[in-house]
Amino acid sequence: MILEAFSVTLRQEWKLGEQPAKSILHRWLLKNLTEANPQDHVTKVIQTELKLLHLPQHQLGYIAKSPTGQTLLKSLYQYCDSYEQWQFSRWLHELKPQSFKQHHP
């Protein structure tokens, strides 16, 4: 349920600017962790399993509150990595041999 919700956001934001998947994940988690009155189950689970951290130099992060939260974070990070690898393989598969020819001035 949570990976599915994140995957929708990831696909939408990736198309807009091809930002790193982990940056998109970071913003998505912060949005869900700072929502005041969560109505959907995804936000409620994220707020139950993860905690917002205030790091030095005005940075924000998050940490798991339980072993389940650790599993959730690990799964989200693995999903980000696999998504970027999949996008790279797609890009590489679409290249043609002439894409590698050097142009001499």
N, C-alpha and C positions, 0 to 999 in steps of 0.2 A: 504494500500500500504506500509506504513512504518512498521507496525507490521509484515507484510508478509516478508519484506526484513530482518528485525531483526531476525525473526524466523528461516530463512535459516542459518544465522550466528550462532545462538544459538545452533541449532541442530548439526552443524558441529563441533563447538568448544567443546560442551558438550561431544561428543563421544571421543574427543582427550584426555581429562583429567578430565572430570567431575568437572570443576571449578564452583563456585557459579554463578548462572545466572546473578546476579547483577554485578559481575566483568566483565563478558562478555559484558553486556550492557554498562558499563562504557567505556571499550576499543572501542566498536563499535561507541558510540557517539563521543568520542574524535577523532577517525579516520575521521568520517564524518565532524566534526566541524573544523578540521585542514586542510582539503583538500583545496588546493589553488584555483583551477579552476573546480568547480563541474560540471559534465556533466549529471549526472542522476538526476531525479526528487526527489528521496529520500534525497540525500545529499543537494539539494537546499532547500527543505522544512525544513530539520533539521537546516540548517544554518539560515534560515529565522525566525524560531520559538524559537531557543535556542541560548544561548550565553555562550562562554567559560569563565570560571573564573580561575584566578590564586590565589590559596589559600596559606596560610602560609606553611612554610616548604616544598616548591617546589611541592606542590600538585596541581592537576588540577581538576576542576569540571565544572558544567554547571548549568544554570538557565534559566527559561522560560522568553521570552521577552513579551509574551502576554497571555491572557486567553487560547487561542488555544494551545500555547506552554505548559501551565500548564496541560491541558488535555492530550496532547501528552505524557509528562513525566509520568503522573499518569497512563496512559494506558500501557506504557512500563514497569513500575515497577509492575503493577498488572499482566502483562503477565509473567514477571520473576517469581513472586511468584506462579502463577498457574502452570507454567512449572515445577518448583521444587516440588510442591505438587503432580503433576501427576507422575513425576519420582519416588518419594517416594512410592506412592501407587502401582505403577507397581512393584517396588522392593519388597514391603511387600506382594503383592499378589503372587509373585513367591516363597516365602519362604515355607518351609515344616515344619511340627511339629518337626521333628528331628533336625531342625536348632536351636531350643531353648533348647535342652538337654545340661546339664552341663557335662563337662568332668572332672572327678576327677583324680588327679595324683596318 
